[in-house]
Amino acid sequence: MTAALMLQGTGSDVGKSVLVAGLARAYVRRGLTVRPFKPQNMSNNAAVTSEGGEIGRAQWLQALACGATPSVHMNPVLLKPQSDTGAQIIVHGKVWGVAEAAEYQSRKTELLGAVLSSYAQLASEAELVLVEGAGSPAETNLRDGDIANMGFATKANVPVILVGDIDRGGVIASLVGTHTVLSAQDRKMVQGFLINKFRGDVSLFDEGLRDIERRTDWRSFGVLPWVRAVADLPAEDGVVLEKTGARTPGAIKIAVPMFSRIANFDDLDPLAHEASVDLQFIPPARALPGDADLVILPGTKATLGDLVFFRAQGWDVDLAAHVRRGGKVLGLCGGFQMLGRRIADPEGIEGKAQEARGLGLLEIDTFMQPEKQVRTVAGTSWQDEVPFSGYEIHVGTSDGPGLKRPFLKIEGKPHGAVSEDGQIMGAYVHGLFESGAYRRYLLAQLGASSDGINQRVKVERALDRLADEMEAALDLDGLLATARRAP
C-alpha cells in the first residue's frame, strides 16, 4: 500500500498547508515520490492545473514542493465563497454548482466518491501521499457526512497527526480539548501531534509536551519553531491580509482595497517582498491613502457584489481623488471589470440577474457568461514587449473601445486596456508580477527599483529552508513510519 499521512488542525490557520508543503519537500529530498491531497478546500485563491481546471493555491504550492505537475486530483472539491452564506462548488476542476451553506452540508456526501477516486489516483502514482485537512475535526457539528477531516480519514484509513498553533495561545487546551470531543473511532485515527510556530527556547515547553501526552495518550512528533522563510510562501487564508501594515519608510506606496470576496491576493506577494515597495492592504471602513503612487484593484469572486462593497466604503470617491492627483490604477481580473463603464449579469451567474454601473475609468463593458475561462498564459507588455507568464480564472468577457489601447499581448493578440492618458490599466491576468523582468518594468514606471528575481525562485528557496527547519526540529523518521502503517 502507498504510505499516507493526514495533517489535521485544532483550528483554521494553524499552518497545515505550509507544513504539508515543507514535509513534501523534505521527503522528496529523501528520494520519495510524494503527492499532496486536500479532499475539500474553501478558498478564493485558486490555481490552474495541467488539465485546465482549478485547485486551491495551497495545493499548487504543495505540488511545487513535490516537484509534481498540479492536478485537479490534488484538490477534488474546492468551495469558492461568493456571498456570506453561499459558494461556487468546483469538482475535479470544473464548476459543479452553487449552494448555500446549509444545502451544501446536506449534499456533500454526494462528493465522497469524487474525493476517494482522486485519492486513489494519487496513491497509484506516489510512494507517499500527504493529506491536508480543513478547519478542525473538533467541529463536531460538521462530522455527519464529513469529507474534509475524519470522514475522509476513516473511509480511506489514513493515520492523522494533529497540529496545534502555539503562537495563538491555548495550545494545550486546544489539543486536549480536541481529544475530548472526538468520538472513540475518530480518536483512534490520531497517531500523535506536533506543535507549530514556537518562538523562543523550545525546552521551556518540554513539560507542556509531557502534559499533552499524559492527557491524550498521543505521542509528540516535535515542536517546530517560527520559520521566517514561511513569509516568502503564498498564504491561502485572507486573515493574513489583516496583519499586513506599512513598511519601508520612503518606498513607493501601493494601496490594495480588501474586497469582501478578495481572490488570488497572492498576486501581490512579489510586490510585498520588494524593499522599494510599501504595499498596504486597506481594510473596510478605512480610506484609501491620499499619497499612494498606485492603487491596485485585485481579483474578486463576486465582482458585482464587491463593486457595491467598494462604493459602500467610499473607496470610489477616494479613487476618483487619487486619479485627479495623477495617481495610477491597475485592475486585475474582477478589479479590471470594475474599472469599466458597465457590468451586466443577465443570467445571474453571481447570484441574481442584474446590471451595474462600473467605475467608468476604462472604456469597456463586461458581460458575465456561464463559461469560465481557466488557462495558463504567457506574453509581453504591449509597448515594450517585456515578458511575463501567469494564468486566467474568470467568468465574463469585456468589450469596448478601451480594448483598442491594449495593456498586454498574449500569444501575439492584444489583451486588457489602458486609458488614453496611461493612468488606468487593467487585464484578466493573475500572477503578472511573478516574472522578475516584468515586475522591474512596472516598478521602474513608478520610480522604484526591483530585485528582478522571479518569484518562483524565492518560493523554491523558502521551501528548502522550511524543509531544513523541519528536518532539525521534527521526528520525520517517526512520521514516515506512521504513514507506512494503517491505524
N, C-alpha and C positions, 0 to 999 in steps of 0.2 A: 504493500500500500504506500501511496505517496504520503510523506510526512506533512502534518498541518498543525498550525498553532493559531489561536484566535486571541487577539487583544481586545478586551472589553474595559470600559472605564467606570469609575464611580460616578462620573458625570460627563457632561459635554466639555470640550476644550481642555481635557486633561493631557492632551498630547498624543493620542492614539495614532493619528495619521503620520506624524513625524517619526514616532517610534517604529512603526511598521516600515517606513522608508529607510530608517537607519539600520534596522535588523536585516532588511533585504540587502542593502549594500554590504553589510558585514558578512553575511553568509555567501553572497556571490563572490566576494573576495576569497572565501574559503574554498571556492570551486564548485558550489552547488548551483543548480538551475532553480531559480526562485520565481514565483509569480505572486502578485498581490491580489487580494479579493475583498470587496466590500459588498455584502448582499444587497443592502439598501442604504442609499445616501440621500441626505437632504441638503442641497446646496444650489445656489445660482451661479457658482463658479464652475463652469463646465469646460471640457477639453474635447477635441476632435480625435477620433480613433482612426485606425487604418481602414476600417470598414465604412467610414463616413458617418459614424454615429457619435453619440455624446456619452461621456462619463464624467464623474467628478474630477476636478483638477487635482485633488489629493491622490487619486488612483493614477492619474497621468504622472505625477511626481514619483509615486512608488514604482511604476513601470520603468521610469528612467533609472531609478536606483537599482532595479534588477537587470538593467541592460536589455529590456524587453520592449517590443512594439506595443503601444497601448491598444487594448481591445475592449469591445463592449462587454465581454465576459468578465472583465475585472470589476465591473460595477453594473450588474444586470438591471437593477432598479434605481433610478435617480428621480428624486422628487424636487421640482423647481418651484418654490413658493411664488405665487403671483398675487396673493392677497393675504390678509391676516388669517384666513381660515381655509384657503384653497391652494392647490398646487397642480402644475402640469406633471404628469407621470410619464417618465421615459423608461421603456423596457427594451433591453438589448439595443440601446442607442437611438430608438425611434419613439415618437410620440404615441403613447398607448391610450391616453385620455386625460381628462381633467376631473378632479374630485375635491369636494370639501373634506376637511379632516375626518369628520365622523363617518362619511361614506367610505373613505379610504380604509379606515380601520375595519370596516365590515367586509371589505373586498380584498385585503392584502393577501389572504390565504390563496387567492387565485394566482398569485405571483410566485408561490413557493416552487412550483415546477420549473419556472424560468431561472430562479435562483440556483436550484440544485443542478440543473443541466449545465449552467455556466461554470459552477464549481467543478463538476465532473470534467468539463473540457479543460480547465486549467490544470487539474490534477493529472490529466493524461499527458501533459507536456512538461511537467516540472517534478523535481525531487522534493521541493518544499513549497507549500502554499501558506502565505501569511495573511490571515483574515483580520479585518478591522471591524469591530462592532460599531453601533451607532447609539449615541446618547449613553444610557446606562441600563444594565439589567435590573437595577433596583427600582425602575419604573414599573412596578408590578401591575399597575392598571393597564399596561400595554402588553402584558405577557400572552394573553389569549390571542392566538393567531400570529404571534410574533415571527418575523422572518429576518430580523436585523441582529438579534443578540442570541439569547439562549434557545429561541425557537429554531434558529439555524444550527447552533452548536449541537443540540441534542439530535436533530434529524441527521446531520452529517457526521456525528460522533467525533467532533473536533475538540481537543482539550483547550481550556480557556486560562489565560493569565489576566488577572485583574490589575488595572493601572490606577494608581492614586496620585493626585497632584498636590504635593506638599506646599507649593507656593501659595495656594489659595487658603491654606489653613484647614484644620479639622481632618487631616488625612487618616488618623487612626479611627475616628468615628465613622468616616466615610467607608473605609474598608470593612470594619467590624459591623457597621450597620447594614452594608450590602449583604454580608454573610447571614445576618439575622433575618432579612426579609426574603431571601431566596428560598424556593422550595427545596426539599431534600434532593430531588432529582437534579435540579439545576446546580445546587451546591456541589454535587459530585463532579460536575464538569470542570470546576475551578481547581487547577493544579497548583496555584500559587499566585503571588502578587509581586509587583515591582513599584517602586516609588519614583516619581518623575519631578524634575525642576527643583532639586535641593540646592540651596545657597549656603555656603559656609562649610564648617567642619562636619563631614558626614558621620564621624564617630559619635557625635552628640546625639544621633538618632538610633544608636545601637539598641538601647533599652526600648525604644518605640517599636523597632522591628520585632524584638522578642515578645513584646506585649501583644502585637497583632497576631503573631504565630500562636501564642498561647490561647488567644480568644477564638481563633478560626480554624486551627489545625492546618492552615495553608502555609507553605514554605515561602520564604523570601528569595527572590532572584536578584535582589540588589537594589541600590539606590543610585539613580542617575543624577549627576549634578546639573546645574543650569548650564546649558551648552550655548555659547554665544553664536556659534555657526548657524543655529536654527533661524536667526534673524535674516539670513540670506536665502531662506527657503520660502516659497509661496505659502501663505496662510489660506485656509479654506473658510474659516469662520469669520464673519464680518465683525465679531466683537473686538477683534484686534484693531480695527479702524478707530474705535473709541479711545484707544490708548495712544494713538498717534498724535503728536503735538509738534510745535515749531522746533526747528533745529537749525544749526549752522547760520548764526547771525551774519548778515551781509550777502547771503546767497540769493539768487533769484527766487521769487516766491511763486509757487504753483498751487492753486486752490482747487479742491475737488469737493463739490457738494455731495453729501452722503444721502443718496436716494433711499427711499424706504425699501426698495427691491433692488438695490445695487447688485450688479452682476459682473463677474470676471474682473474684480478690483485688483487682482494681481497683475493686470496690465500696467499698473503704476509702480510696481516693485522696482524695476530698473531705475526709475527716476528717483525713488526714495533713497537708493543706495549711492547716488551721486553726491559728492561733497559740495558741489556748486549749487545744489538744489535744496530749497526748503519746501518740502511737499506737505501740505496741510489738508487733511480731510475735515471738512466743515460740517459739524453735526446740525441737526434740525434746531430751529429757533436761534441760530447764530448767523449773523450777516456774513456774506462773502467779503473777504478783506479788500479794502479800497486800494491797497498798494500791491495787489497781485500783478505779476507780469503775464501770467497765463491762467485762464480758468479752463479746466477740463471737465466736460460733462461725460461721465463714464457710462458703461453699459447698464441696462436695467432689464429685469424680467417682465416689467409691466410699464411700457412706455407711456401710455395714456394715463395710467394711474399715477405714475411718478411725475408726469407733467403737471397734474393737479397738485401734487405734493410740493413740487418745486415752487409753484406760484403761492401756495399757502404759507411758505416760509418767507415770502418776499424776495426770493432769490432772483425772480425775473426783473425786479426793479434794480437790484444790486448789479445784475449782469448788464443791464442797459447802461448803467452809470459807468461800469468798467469799460464797455465798448466806447462810450463817449470820451473817456480819458485816453483812448488809444490802445487799450489792452487787447491782447489776443485771446481767442476762444477756440478750443478744439473739442469736437464732439465725436465720441466713439460709439458705434452701433446704435443703441437706443438714444444716447446723447446726441448723435448725429441726426436722428429722426426728429428729435425735439427742436433742433435749430431751424427746421424748415417752416413753411407757411401753414401747412395743414397736415393732420394725421387722421386718416379715415379707417375705421374698422367695421365695415358693413356686415360682416359675418360673425362678429362677436368673438374673435379669436382670443382677446384678452379678457373676456367676460361678456358684457352686454354690447350690442351693436351701438356704435357711437362715432362721433367725429369731433375733433377739437382743433382749435387754432393753435399753431405752433408758436415758437418764439420769434419767428419772422426774420432771422438773421441770415438765412440761406434761402435762395430761390428754388426750393424743392418741395414736393408734396409726396407724402408717404401713404401707401395703401397696404393694410395688413392682409395677408393671404394665408390659407391653411398650410401650404407647402413651406417647410422650414429649410433654410439654406444652411447646410453644415458641410464645411470643406476647409482644407488647409490651402493657404495661398502663399505666393511669393511674387515680388515685383520690385518696383523702384518708385522713388518720388517722381512726380510728373515733370518738374522743371529741371532738376539736376541729375536725375537717374541714379540716386543713391539707393542701394539695395536694402530690402527688408524681407522678412518672412513672418507669417502669422496665420490666423485662421478666422473663419466667419461662422457665427451661430446666431441666426436671427430669422424672424418672420417679417414679412413686409418688403416691398420694393419701393424705391424712390425715383421720382422723375421730375423734370422741370428744367428751366434754362440755367439754373446754377450748375448743373452737371456738365455744361459746356466749358466750365473752368475747373478741370479735374484736380484733385489733390494728389492722387496716386495713379500708378499704372500697374495693372495686374495682367500677366500674360499678354502684354502689349496693348491692352484695352484700357480706356480711361475709367477711373473709379473715384467716387467721392466728389466733393465740391469745395471750392474756395470762393469767398466773396470777392467782389471787384477790387476792393481796397486791400485784400490779402489778410485782413484781421481775423476772419472767421474761416475755420477749416473743419472738415468732417469726413468720416469714412466708416465703413462697416467692419474694418479690420481690428481684431484683437491681437495682442502680442506685438504691436508695432514697435515698441521700444526695446524689445529683447535684442535686436540687432545693434551691436556697438556702433557700427558705421551710421545707421540711421539716427540713433539717439544723439550722437555727436553732431550730426547735421541739424537736427531740430534745436538742440540747446544752443548751438552757435548762432542761430537766428534770434535767440533771446539774449545773447551776450554772455552766455555761460560756457564753461568748458565741460568736458566729459572724459572719463577714463577710457572710453572706447572699447571696453571689454564686453563680449557677448554675454548676455545674462545666463545662458546655458552653462558657460564655463564657470561662472560664480556658483551656480547651483551644484554642479558636479563637485567642486571643491568643498562646498558645505556638506554634502552627503558623505564625502570621505572623512571630514573632520568629525562629523556626528558618529560615524561607524567606529572611528578610533576611540572616541569617548565611551561608547557602549561596550567595546571590547574590554576597556580598562575597568569599567565600573560594574558591569552586569555579568551574571553567570550564563554566558552564551552557550557553553557546552551543556549545561543543565537544561536550558530552554530547548536546545535542539534535541536532546534525549527525550524530553517531554513530548515534543512534536512527533517523535517517531513511535510513540505508543498511545493507543487509544485509552480514554478514561475507563 
